[in-house]
């Protein structure tokens, strides 16, 4: 994901789904925060799914492998 990229957020706890954008945080900080109106749609401790999309031409689409990143309670990346 890159700064200002649009992402979808799915709140597993409440069922809320909404679009927002990526905001920079310190590297390896584990920070995931929602600002503005989006902040009212999830609370600290809620489990969320963050979805990012990409566009590919036909050749790229055939070889693309999606990445699923799972994290622990402190947002540290878990081994795959």
C-alpha positions as CSV (number, residue, x, y, z in Angstrom):
1,X,0.0,0.0,0.0
2,X,1.2,3.5,-0.7
3,X,0.4,6.9,0.9
4,X,-3.0,8.3,-0.2
5,X,-4.0,5.0,-1.8
6,X,-7.7,4.3,-1.5
7,X,-8.4,1.2,0.6
8,X,-11.6,-0.6,1.8
9,X,-12.0,-1.3,5.5
10,X,-14.2,-4.2,6.7
11,X,-14.9,-4.1,10.4
12,X,-15.2,-7.7,11.5
13,X,-16.8,-6.7,14.8
14,X,-19.6,-4.5,13.5
15,X,-20.0,-5.4,9.9
16,X,-19.3,-1.8,8.8
17,X,-17.6,-1.4,5.4
18,X,-16.2,1.8,4.2
19,X,-13.6,3.4,2.0
20,X,-10.7,5.5,3.2
21,X,-7.1,6.2,2.3
22,X,-3.6,5.3,3.5
23,X,-1.9,7.7,5.9
24,X,1.8,7.5,6.7
25,X,2.9,6.1,10.1
26,X,6.3,5.4,11.4
27,X,7.9,2.3,9.9
28,X,7.3,-0.9,11.8
29,X,5.2,1.0,14.4
30,X,2.2,-1.3,14.0
31,X,0.1,1.8,13.8
32,X,-3.3,1.5,12.2
33,X,-5.5,4.5,12.8
34,X,-8.6,6.0,11.3
35,X,-9.1,9.7,11.1
36,X,-12.0,12.0,10.3
37,X,-15.4,10.4,9.6
38,X,-13.9,7.0,9.3
39,X,-12.8,7.1,13.0
40,X,-16.5,6.8,14.0
41,X,-16.8,3.4,12.2
42,X,-14.2,1.4,14.2
43,X,-13.0,1.4,17.8
44,X,-9.5,0.5,19.1
45,X,-9.3,-3.2,19.4
46,X,-11.8,-4.0,16.6
47,X,-10.6,-6.6,14.2
48,X,-10.5,-5.1,10.7
49,X,-9.7,-6.3,7.2
50,X,-7.9,-3.8,4.9
51,X,-8.3,-4.4,1.2
52,X,-6.2,-2.8,-1.5
53,X,-6.9,-3.2,-5.2
54,X,-4.8,-3.0,-8.3
55,X,-5.3,-2.9,-12.1
56,X,-3.4,-5.1,-14.5
57,X,-3.3,-5.8,-18.1
58,X,-4.2,-9.4,-19.2
59,X,-0.6,-10.7,-19.1
60,X,0.1,-9.2,-15.6
61,X,-3.2,-10.6,-14.3
62,X,-2.3,-14.1,-15.3
63,X,0.9,-14.1,-13.2
64,X,-0.3,-11.9,-10.3
65,X,-0.3,-13.5,-6.8
66,X,-2.3,-11.7,-4.2
67,X,-0.7,-11.1,-0.8
68,X,-2.5,-11.8,2.4
69,X,-0.8,-10.3,5.5
70,X,-1.9,-11.5,8.9
71,X,-0.9,-9.7,12.0
72,X,-1.1,-10.3,15.8
73,X,-2.8,-8.1,18.4
74,X,0.1,-5.6,18.2
75,X,-0.1,-5.5,14.4
76,X,3.2,-7.4,14.0
77,X,3.3,-9.4,10.8
78,X,2.9,-13.2,11.4
79,X,4.9,-15.7,9.5
80,X,2.9,-17.1,6.5
